[in-house]
Structures are given as structure tokens and as C-alpha cells.
Amino acid sequence: MSDHTDVLIIGAGVAGLAAAWRLSTTDLKICLLEARDRIGGRIYTLHPPTLSTAIELGAEFIHGRPPELFEIIGHMGLAVAETGGERWCARNGNLAPCREIERVELDLDQILSRAPGPDAPDISFQQLLDSYFADERFAGARAAAIRYIEGYHAARADRLSVQALVHGERASDLIDGHRSFRLPAGYDAIANYFRTAFNGSVDLRLNTIVKTIEWQAGQVRVTAQNALDATPQVFRARAAIITLPLGVLKAQPESPGAVRFIPEIPEKRAAMSKIEVGQVIRVNLHFRHRWWTSLRSTDDGRWAARIDRMSFLFAREEKLPTWWTQYPAQTPVMIGWHGGRGAEILLAEDCPITDLAIDSLAHAFNVERCLIEDQIEAIYRHDWHADPFARGSYSYIGVGGLSALTELARPVANTLFFAGEATNTEGHEATVHGAVQTGLRAARDLLERLSN
Ligand SMILES: Cc1cc2nc3c(=O)[nH]c(=O)nc-3n(C[C@H](O)[C@H](O)[C@H](O)COP(=O)(O)OP(=O)(O)OC[C@H]3O[C@@H](n4cnc5c(N)ncnc54)[C@H](O)[C@@H]3O)c2cc1C
């Protein structure tokens, strides 16, 4: 079977969906190829019937007020909840509200103020700390900054580019990036918005695993395999928008999910070698009750009232050190998280993540493990590291890699256009809104080049 079309879009995550949405308003014939049996990619939302909120296995937060997402939210009239509440810390068996993040953010500003200028050689975050904050009196701030950076960026401090961090911080400041929001109804509303908007004008093929992309100026031939019955498929087009995750683009040619370019594009390989694929562990524990609000005797009402407002819990001594609730929603859900080097180690050792999560939580709250086990209604988790169509969580930029984003994003022969979070050159890589921006950019570039 061979299909002819004007534009092939590879990957129906938000980057591919946004590109398809933009192109669907033109006369072009568009075909969107997706390996999974669903759209959304690293947005992966579950809707358990016994919960009033959604469960996110991938992206959860909207970082700041990016117009790309807030326009859609406004258009759909979706409810948005700002994450607020109180941050708590568990340390040496004690649990109390703390100002960990506020302190780290202040320290981080100070640390990044020592970053080399754009014309000086780039260094890693670890090198920056070692150069200017090696003194013993900075030991606490140094450790906290590494924990924060590795957890948030899913990055290794010894590889993460300081230039890229500064670039990202500036971009984030422009969209109120210190605030964060959630869609209680689920992040999948964004993916569904695009799909509904282009429904009927884009040929969406789920369960279509792309294997090779053969290209020459003005012509693309894609071979794929049907995920359900393994039948081979061929698609032809004048141009393609490629939104594959960085982990997939970097995968060894014969590994599951990998895609081969024929001919190879050496500039892309070189660019990719400077951008890293981060790893995270995320576990959603759905309990019968909000057991943590009734741990102390009822006469200690003040404590109970405060812990009811707990949004984040930092338990740095634990294997899963970061936790959050769905505050302001009062749901019986807690999410455990680890990113960067710590997550890489646990994943490499194939550790029993659910067990670690329960142990971490029991230890942080100083309660018996069985109390938590008895409360579990369901555990939801997706292993992004093992997922052949993601091969990691999200990208971060390695030392000297800031310009590699531009190279990765650059169209090839006015025929191949690249999108996806790892091609965001505006400082918004690794985010949903950043991915949407790249899909819109690739569609715009393609329209410009095809009309010339
Ligand atoms: C655990 C986790 C938590 C996150 N938290 C946040 C957050 O809170 N806030 C935030 O803004 N961002 C977050 N992110 C990042 C965010 O999810 C991504 O940046 C964004 O969704 C990426 O969109 P994309 O379209 O670039 O890639 P993807 O969503 O990965 O889309 C690429 C698509 O290509 C498909 N594909 C792959 N291989 C093939 C193939 N061979 N053939 C055909 N199709 C293929 C995939 O199935 C996928 O659908 C998180 C990510 C993870 C994993």
C-alpha cells in the first residue's frame, strides 16, 4: 500500500498536533503518522472514574503563562488551577512547613549571576559551583541547588549547560515562569483541542510505526509498520515535519521505535550529540483517603489545617525525594518524583520503583509502611525510559550545546522540517508549550518554503 500526500507529519505529540492544526487551514493534504494507539505523546492523561481530577503519567504543570496554551485554555473555557499551598520538608524524622524552594531560588539567582557571559566558553552547572561556591559555607546551598536542578531539569549537573540555564531562566521570566498551573480536567485537553480542530481535514494514522525516512529535495518516502498486524506501509509526500523525541532520534538504528534517515543527515547527528535526554521517575499513588491529614490527634487542629494545604513535600533523605499533592484539589493522590542522576541510577539498577515510593513516603511521614499500603487504591506509572517511542523524559542542553538547538531545528533541503520540544530555540525546551511553539514554527517555515 502506498499513500501520496503533500505533507507528512511524524509524531502526534503536541508538536505534531499543533503543526497539523496550523496546516489544516490550508489546501495542503496532510497525513499525521503516530506509532501509538493514542495521540498526545508525552502528555498521557488517565481519568480514573473514582477521582474528580485527572492523573498525569507525563506532563502535569503549565510553567508560567505561555500564550500558546492560555489561548487554547481561554477558547475552551477550561478551568486552570494555580499550584500554591505550602511546601513541607521531611528531615531526620521531622515533618514541617519549610521555605526550601524560595531559598533555593534565591541561591540559584546568586549562583547564575556568576555564569560566564555569552562570549566566554560554556561550562556545566557543576563546574560553576566548583569554581565559585566550593567553600564549605556554601555546602548546603550547593547541595540544594543540585537537587533542584537535577529534579526539575531531569539533568545531570555535570553535563547541564550554564549558558542554556541562563537562556531558559530569561525566557521563563518573560512568561511569569515562577508560577505554575494545572488543568484539573487533564493535560490531554490540549491534545484533544488540536485534534478536534483539524478533525476531518488531516488524515491521522495511529498505530503506524515509522521505520525509515528516505528523502531528496521535494520528495519524501516514509516506510512504516502497522503496530497491530505488522503490515508494511509506504507514504510519499513533498515534505515532512519530523517531531520525534530526541531519545528516538538518537536511538541505535535497529532498536524498537528507531527511525533511519536515508541519506543520513550528519549535521543533525552532530547537533544531537550536544543535547541530552533526561530521565525521570514519576509515580502516582491514589489512596482511599487523604490519610496524611489525620496523622496527628484531632486536638492538634492547627497542624491538620496546615497539612491540608500541603502542595510539595521535599524529603531529601529518601530514594524518591520529591512529592506533591494535587493541591488546591483535595484529592487522595500523591505523586513521587526523582530526576537526573539519581533517577538514572535507580532506572539502571532496575529498582522496584513502587516499593521505593511506599518506603520513601512511610519514612518521610514517620509511619509504618503498612499504613500506606492499606490506603492504596491504585498506583499509576509509565516508564518513559523504557518506552521505545520516548526513550526518556525530556531534553536538556549539554555544555556548549545551546547553538545545537538551532542546528537541530534547521530545515533540510526545504523538504524536511524539524519540531518537537528538543528543537525549541527560545529557551522553552522540555515543556509542553515549548513543543507547541516548535510545531507552529515548523508549519510556518514549511508554508514559506513551499510557496517560494
Ligand atoms: C514524566 C514527564 C513529566 C513532564 N512534566 C512536564 C510538565 O509538568 N510541564 C511541561 O511543560 N512539560 C513536561 N514534560 C515534558 C513534555 O511532556 C514534553 O516536552 C512535550 O509533551 C513533548 O511534546 P513533543 O510533541 O515534542 O513530543 P512527544 O509528545 O514525545 O511526541 C512525539 C510523538 O512521536 C511518536 N513517535 C515516536 N517514535 C515514533 C515512530 N517510530 N513512528 C511514529 N511515531 C513515533 C511518539 O509516540 C509521540 O506521540 C514532562 C515529560 C515527562 C515524560
The ligand as an SDF file (V2000), in Angstrom:
LIG
                    3D

 53 58  0  0  0  0  0  0  0  0999 V2000
    7.1820   12.3810   33.2020 C   0  0  0  0  0  0  0  0  0  0  0  0
    7.1630   13.6730   32.4340 C   0  0  0  0  0  0  0  0  0  0  0  0
    6.7750   14.8280   33.0790 C   0  0  0  0  0  0  0  0  0  0  0  0
    6.7330   16.0380   32.3800 C   0  0  0  0  0  0  0  0  0  0  0  0
    6.2760   17.1360   33.0210 N   0  0  0  0  0  0  0  0  0  0  0  0
    6.0860   18.2780   32.3170 C   0  0  0  0  0  0  0  0  0  0  0  0
    5.4180   19.3790   32.9110 C   0  0  0  0  0  0  0  0  0  0  0  0
    4.9890   19.3100   34.0730 O   0  0  0  0  0  0  0  0  0  0  0  0
    5.2570   20.5020   32.1700 N   0  0  0  0  0  0  0  0  0  0  0  0
    5.7010   20.5960   30.8780 C   0  0  0  0  0  0  0  0  0  0  0  0
    5.5180   21.6540   30.2470 O   0  0  0  0  0  0  0  0  0  0  0  0
    6.3190   19.5510   30.2850 N   0  0  0  0  0  0  0  0  0  0  0  0
    6.5100   18.3980   30.9620 C   0  0  0  0  0  0  0  0  0  0  0  0
    7.0730   17.3250   30.3610 N   0  0  0  0  0  0  0  0  0  0  0  0
    7.6160   17.4740   29.0050 C   0  0  0  0  0  0  0  0  0  0  0  0
    6.5140   17.4750   27.9390 C   0  0  0  0  0  0  0  0  0  0  0  0
    5.6920   16.3640   28.1500 O   0  0  0  0  0  0  0  0  0  0  0  0
    7.1560   17.3970   26.5590 C   0  0  0  0  0  0  0  0  0  0  0  0
    8.0960   18.4420   26.4000 O   0  0  0  0  0  0  0  0  0  0  0  0
    6.1360   17.5190   25.4130 C   0  0  0  0  0  0  0  0  0  0  0  0
    4.9450   16.8120   25.6880 O   0  0  0  0  0  0  0  0  0  0  0  0
    6.8120   16.9840   24.1590 C   0  0  0  0  0  0  0  0  0  0  0  0
    5.9420   17.0550   23.0490 O   0  0  0  0  0  0  0  0  0  0  0  0
    6.5110   16.6340   21.6140 P   0  0  0  0  0  0  0  0  0  0  0  0
    5.3940   16.6910   20.6700 O   0  0  0  0  0  0  0  0  0  0  0  0
    7.7580   17.3690   21.3390 O   0  0  0  0  0  0  0  0  0  0  0  0
    6.9900   15.1020   21.8190 O   0  0  0  0  0  0  0  0  0  0  0  0
    6.0990   13.8110   22.1240 P   0  0  0  0  0  0  0  0  0  0  0  0
    4.9480   14.1550   22.9640 O   0  0  0  0  0  0  0  0  0  0  0  0
    7.0180   12.7640   22.6170 O   0  0  0  0  0  0  0  0  0  0  0  0
    5.5440   13.4080   20.6760 O   0  0  0  0  0  0  0  0  0  0  0  0
    6.3140   12.6720   19.7540 C   0  0  0  0  0  0  0  0  0  0  0  0
    5.4150   11.5900   19.1730 C   0  0  0  0  0  0  0  0  0  0  0  0
    6.1960   10.8040   18.2540 O   0  0  0  0  0  0  0  0  0  0  0  0
    5.7450    9.4700   18.3600 C   0  0  0  0  0  0  0  0  0  0  0  0
    6.7580    8.5440   17.8560 N   0  0  0  0  0  0  0  0  0  0  0  0
    7.9220    8.1850   18.4280 C   0  0  0  0  0  0  0  0  0  0  0  0
    8.5830    7.2940   17.6550 N   0  0  0  0  0  0  0  0  0  0  0  0
    7.8060    7.0970   16.5570 C   0  0  0  0  0  0  0  0  0  0  0  0
    7.9310    6.2900   15.3820 C   0  0  0  0  0  0  0  0  0  0  0  0
    8.9980    5.4970   15.1670 N   0  0  0  0  0  0  0  0  0  0  0  0
    6.9390    6.3190   14.4590 N   0  0  0  0  0  0  0  0  0  0  0  0
    5.8380    7.1230   14.6430 C   0  0  0  0  0  0  0  0  0  0  0  0
    5.6750    7.9000   15.7340 N   0  0  0  0  0  0  0  0  0  0  0  0
    6.6400    7.8880   16.6730 C   0  0  0  0  0  0  0  0  0  0  0  0
    5.5120    9.2970   19.8480 C   0  0  0  0  0  0  0  0  0  0  0  0
    4.6860    8.1920   20.1200 O   0  0  0  0  0  0  0  0  0  0  0  0
    4.8920   10.6350   20.2330 C   0  0  0  0  0  0  0  0  0  0  0  0
    3.4780   10.5860   20.1880 O   0  0  0  0  0  0  0  0  0  0  0  0
    7.1130   16.0850   31.0210 C   0  0  0  0  0  0  0  0  0  0  0  0
    7.5070   14.9230   30.3740 C   0  0  0  0  0  0  0  0  0  0  0  0
    7.5340   13.7280   31.0750 C   0  0  0  0  0  0  0  0  0  0  0  0
    7.9320   12.4650   30.3530 C   0  0  0  0  0  0  0  0  0  0  0  0
  1  2  1  0
  2  3  1  0
  2 52  2  0
  3  4  2  0
  4  5  1  0
  4 50  1  0
  5  6  2  0
  6  7  1  0
  6 13  1  0
  7  8  2  0
  7  9  1  0
  9 10  1  0
 10 11  2  0
 10 12  1  0
 12 13  2  0
 13 14  1  0
 14 15  1  0
 14 50  1  0
 15 16  1  0
 16 17  1  0
 16 18  1  0
 18 19  1  0
 18 20  1  0
 20 21  1  0
 20 22  1  0
 22 23  1  0
 23 24  1  0
 24 25  2  0
 24 26  1  0
 24 27  1  0
 27 28  1  0
 28 29  2  0
 28 30  1  0
 28 31  1  0
 31 32  1  0
 32 33  1  0
 33 34  1  0
 33 48  1  0
 34 35  1  0
 35 36  1  0
 35 46  1  0
 36 37  1  0
 36 45  1  0
 37 38  2  0
 38 39  1  0
 39 40  1  0
 39 45  2  0
 40 41  1  0
 40 42  2  0
 42 43  1  0
 43 44  2  0
 44 45  1  0
 46 47  1  0
 46 48  1  0
 48 49  1  0
 50 51  2  0
 51 52  1  0
 52 53  1  0
M  END
$$$$
